[in-house]
Amino acid sequence: MIDKVTLRELRLMRERTQQEIADFLGVDRSTYASWEKTNTFDFSIVVRLCEYYKVDIQLIKE
């Protein structure tokens, strides 16, 4: 079984900055930082991030 990861853990594993991910998503860095901190985000964001990181959606911790 694969351990689920938070957005922050996934970003750090892939050696990306918050700004890089925010730019990809078309949001401010502070907005993305808030999602990481609270681990609260829209499902459509998870789908886009899974495409970006090329991971299965089940990897993302809710």
N, C-alpha and C positions, 0 to 999 in steps of 0.2 A: 504494500500500500504506500502511496506517495503522500508525504506530508503536505498539507495545504500551506500557502504562504500569503502574507499580507502584501498589499501594493508596495509598501516600502521595501520589504524583504526582496521582492521580485526585482524592483528597480536597482537595488544595491547589488544583487547577484549578477545583474546584467551590466553593471558599471555605467549607469545612466544618471543624469542629474534630473532634479525636479523640473528644471527649465526645459530640458530636452523633451520630456514627456508632455509637459504642458503645451509646448509648441506643437507637438504632434497632434494633440487633442484639440488645439485651438482655444485654449483657456489660459487665464493668468496663472503664473506660478503659484500665487497664494491660494488660488482655488484648488489646484492640484494638491498642494501641501495640506490643505484642510481635509481633502479626501483621504490622504494617507494617515493623518492624525486621528481622524474619527472612524476610518474604515467604512465610511458611508458614502455611497455613490450610486448613480443610476446604472441600471443593467446595461444600457447601451455603451457606457464607458467601459465596462468589463469586457464586452464583446470586442471593442476596438483595441483595448490593451492586449487581449489574447491574440489578436491578429498581429499586433506590433511585436510582441514577444515570441510569437509562434508557439504558444502553449495551449493546452486544453483548458476550457473554462472551469473545469472541476478543480484545477490547481489553486484557484483564487479563494482565499479564506473570506467567509462572509462576515 
